[in-house]
Amino acid sequence: MTLLFMSMAMAATIAAPGSGRIDASLHGIVATRPARVVHLGQSAIVLQPADRSTLLTITDAAAGVTPGGLSIPNRAHFARVRGDLATAGVGATVDLSSWTAAAMQPVDLVLKPTTLSGATILAVARALADARPSASSSFDGGLARVRSRAADLASAALAREPRRVVAEVIGAGPGTTPTGDDLLVGCLAALAVLGRGDAASVLSGATAPLLEATTTASRHYLVAAASGRFSEHVHELVDGFSAGRPADLIVEHATRWGATSGVDLLIGLTETLRADLAARTEEGVA
């Protein structure tokens, strides 16, 4: 208890924004203990509690709510919070205990089964294939090679035999969230909207023992995906498939976050949806 009071005393107090939108699974509780600033981006700030059990991501309106995080929709309020955290600096310990539940709107990040447009699934798959570099491309940090495993991952996940492929892709490729992990999150998102809880459970079970092989950020999002929770931008991709939006708009939306993470996730999502569609079409013909 003494250590907690000492750390609170040394932490820089960050005043709460006027309002926010928060992952409903947090039940309105932002941070009851001091947290360390681990990343300070233009649209997203990442904090980590002292016990390192999870991450708290604070985003602007465009980035939306992420699992275990909150979004500040007011541009001026986000700029003020970011400025205060920048003053504290990366590595600093901060106190967000004044960020009360009253000002936070809960956002349900659980993906529910929904009806999707088969034509849109095929169109997005074609658009991604046309834009994808070959697996033999050099100097891409293994990006193309890992992406080329997406179809195998999808088939294995749907067949509930994913262990071998998961071991090959987890932590593989470039990025703070490596390409292989983004494929896994996309695959889990597809299984969620397809109502394939059985396959999702097996895939999550195959992933859990290997989480130490990847980054802290990836572990955070993979654990959230295992519980069925996905960032708002993933929900927006799914909405595109459900509404039958043009493929180029769906792909363009995926390019808006991360250097390659959005597209990597979309590849995992689309390949799994396409594989499921192909299997159901074959069953219908038979």
C-alpha positions, 0 to 999 in steps of 0.5 A: 500500500505504501508503494502505491501511495508513493507512486501516486505522489510521483505521478503527473496528474492528467485532468479528465477530458470533458467527455469520452467513449470507452470500451464497455468491458471497462465498466467506465473505469479508466485507470485506478492506478498510475500508468506509464506512457509507452507511446505518444502518437498524433492520434493515439497514446498508449499507457501501461499500468504498473502491473503490465497486465494490459494496455490503455489506448487513448485515441482521437475521434478518427481512430475510434475506440479500441479494446481496453481503450477510450476515444476523446471525440472533442478535438480540442480536448484530445489535443489538451490531453495529448499535450499534458501527456507529452509534457510528462513524456514517454516513460513518465508515470501519470495519474488518470484517477479523476477520469470518472465513469460519468463522462464516459459513454460505453461502446460495445466492441463485441462483434455479432453474427451478421449477414454479409454480401457474398459479392462484396466478399469476392470483390474485396478478395480480388482487389486485395489480390490485385494490390498484393506484392508477390511472396518473393518480393525483397526488402519487405520484412517478410510482409508478402511471405506472411500475407501469403499464409492467409488462405492457409490460416483461414482454411485451417481455422474453419476446419478447426485445425489451426495449430501448425499455421498459427505457430508459423504466423504469430509474431511473424512480419514487420510492425508493432503488431506484426503482420501474422498477428493482424491476420489472426485478429482478422480471422477471429473477426470473420469467425465472430461475424460468421457465428463460428464460435466453435472455430474461434475458440479453437483458434484462440486456444491455439494462439494463447500458448504462443502469445509470448512470441509476439509484441505487447501490443499484439498480445493485447489485441489477440487477447481481446479478439479471443473474447470477441472484442475488436476495434471500432475500425474492424466493425466498420470493415464488417459494416462495409461487407454487410452493406455491400459497399464498393470494394475499393472503399473498404480497402481504402478504409483499411489503409487508414490505420497503421503502416500495414496493419489495417490491410493485413487485418482486412486480408485475414478477415476477407480470406476467412469470409471467402473460404467460408463462402466457397465451402457453403457454395459447394455444400449448396451445389452438392 
